Amino acid sequence: MSRRLIILGAGGHGKVVADIAMRTGYDEILFLDDDPELKECLGLPVVGRTSETNAYEGDFFVAIGNPNTRETITNRLESQGKTVATLIHPSAVIGHDVVIDEGTVIMAGAVINPGSVIGKGCIINTCASVDHDCMIHDFAHVSVGARVVGAVEIGERTWIGAGAAVSNNLSIVPDCMIGAGAVIIRSIEKAGTYVGVPARKIK
């Protein structure tokens, strides 16, 4: 039986998502994007705008980096009764009892260890690691090469930057931006942008 995936967002993130989809059994992949100049992505067709989801049948995936936009579109798809896919690259290492919610992508080389829960619409990016007993809430993003140590809780829509590290037994509130290479050694209780080693909030 043919498997169709409609990807919303035909940028760089969409390209990586499409590659994972091709590796995991989807044999028809279409894009929706709001840039009228875009006609293809990874050699696959861009067939309409992101508002036109009702015109298509199949599984859907929101490949948009902005967490608020990702959340809004995912909620719209759910209200339309659409199936939102979960995509896991074949090279990812996933602990046997890990829970991964719909709309999440786990990219190449990522590791998620036992006891962890990954929420809806999350991005666990290339070669990122999430150790044991972590809770990554909805629409959070653990960027390329980031390290989340054991028993960490990351709030909704929080973005852990490339190469950043979060020490064990900490929590980060929703709507934070953790800069590339930052090191988190204390729990973060106020939303904002944090950079440096150790990380500090910036205005």
Stockholm file with secondary structure:
# STOCKHOLM 1.0

chainA/1-203         MSRRLIILGAGGHGKVVADIAMRTGYDEILFLDDDPELKECLGLPVVGRTSETNAYEGDFFVAIGNPNTRETITNRLESQGKTVATLIHPSAVIGHDVVIDEGTVIMAGAVINPGSVIGKGCIINTCASVDHDCMIHDFAHVSVGARVVGAVEIGERTWIGAGAAVSNNLSIVPDCMIGAGAVIIRSIEKAGTYVGVPARKIK
#=GR chainA/1-203 SS CCCEEEEECCSHHHHHHHHHHHHTTCCEEEEECSCTTCCEETTEEEEECGGGGGGCCSEEEECCSCHHHHHHHHHHHHHTTCEECCEECTTCEECTTCEECTTCEECTTCEECTTCEECTTCEECTTCEECTTCEECTTCEECTTCEECTTCEECTTCEECTTCEECTTCEECSSCEECTTCEECSCBCSCSEEETTTTEEEC
#=GC SS_cons         CCCEEEEECCSHHHHHHHHHHHHTTCCEEEEECSCTTCCEETTEEEEECGGGGGGCCSEEEECCSCHHHHHHHHHHHHHTTCEECCEECTTCEECTTCEECTTCEECTTCEECTTCEECTTCEECTTCEECTTCEECTTCEECTTCEECTTCEECTTCEECTTCEECTTCEECSSCEECTTCEECSCBCSCSEEETTTTEEEC
//
